[in-house]
Amino acid sequence: DLSEEYEKEIFKTSMAEFQRGRTPNPDALCNREIKFGLFFDWAISEGADFVATGHYAQTKKGCLYAGADENKDQSYFLWMVPGEKLRRTLFPVGDLQKTQVRALAKKFKLPNAGRKDSQGLCFLGDVSIDDMLRREITLVPGDVLNEEGEVVGAHEGVPAYTLGERHGFSLFKNQPDTAPHYVIEKDIEFNTITVSPDKFPKDAKATDIKLSETNWIGEVTGGRYMARYRYRQELIPATLDASKQKVTLLEPHYVPLGQSLVLYDGARCIGGGIIDEACLSS
């Protein structure tokens, strides 16, 4: 039972990051610290040859690959797992479609064969990040600004929002622009969020990102790859510099600090890092 360790290492750490206005990834951190950290180390110390999990991912010669089911692929959440541990990990459902897995579960009369897919946080059950934030953090309502700095609405509290989000805040009814608006900036100090009807920056061509806590799986060099900073996000063309600490997205994006940036070479997940800094470039 590692629930106490999860509370200390994952839950409290993630809540502190949200409080700072960043957007952490608790699931990726849990994989590194709990499932492939404390649990994995205990299992090997007890004499296990391998650890098996139900992630939709695949391994080949210590490298990580996307799961066969593109809609369920979970390699994004596994980028923090060291290659030496992946060599002793089995993903038995990684080469199957979810429909096949459900059919097998039904065949073997497993009690969860028809259970809905889990959408909650591991160890905490069926609860969303939004619900958890509102339960654990004191949110202070504040102003929503447009790109000119004018007050155009109200929000529930800066930590509750991530860049690119278009829900959870309200615009005043007298605003002439009724199109959906996206969060493009957050200011913890002044408790404001800035929104725009444009999901992507207009006057930029690329996004320069500095990474921390990088983990590279297998042989990785600088060069061109594909990237994503959200689960199941459409892959973005990117370049990784030789130091392997900086990535340039070859498209302009409002990138949330604290989130996981994960890189791919075809179906192979080569690892990634935590987004520490991001700026637009032309």
Secondary structure, DSSP 8 states (H G I E B T S, - for coil): --HHHHIIIIIHHHHHHHHTT----HHHHHIIIIIIIIIHHHHHHTT-S-EE---SEEEETTEEEE-S-TTT--GGGGTTS-HHHHTTEE-TTTTS-HHHHHHHHHHTT-TTTT-----SBTTTBS--HHHHHHHHS----EEEE-TTS-EEEEES-GGG--TT--SS-EE-TT-S--S--EEEEEETTTTEEEEES-SS-SS-SEEEEEEEEEEE-SS--SEEEEEESSTT---EEEEE-TTSSEEEESS-----TTSEEEEEETTEEEEEEEEEEEEEE-
